[in-house]
Amino acid sequence: MKRGIKFLKKAMEEDTREYSFRIYLAAYANMDKKNFKTFNEFWEEVKPQNIVIDTRSEDEIMKEILDIEKKFEKGGN
């Protein structure tokens, strides 16, 4: 399962990178010496942040939610 998720994540990243390259090429036509960026510089600005997948069980997540709700009911942070 984890291997499949990693594969999908990599495929999605490559798809996003390709789409971003097309956007870069459109912007490239309007670049001059003042605002020129390499694709890698452009990519660093637009690439999605890493997605962290929560692998906890539903019970663990629900317990955390209930604990947070209890803190707010008591007026704590």
WOWO-V706761 format. One record per backbone hydrogen bond with DSSP energy under -1.0 kcal/mol. NH is the residue of the N-H (numbers start at 1). CO is the residue of the C=O. If there is no record, write none. Layout:
# WOWO-V706761
nh/co
NH/CO
NH/CO
This chain:
# WOWO-V706761
nh/co
5/1
6/2
7/3
8/4
9/5
10/6
11/7
12/8
13/9
14/10
15/11
16/12
17/13
18/14
19/15
20/16
21/17
22/18
23/19
24/20
25/21
26/22
27/23
28/24
29/25
30/27
31/28
42/38
43/39
44/40
45/41
46/42
47/43
61/57
62/58
63/59
64/60
65/61
66/62
67/63
68/64
69/65
70/66
71/67
72/68
73/69
74/70
76/71
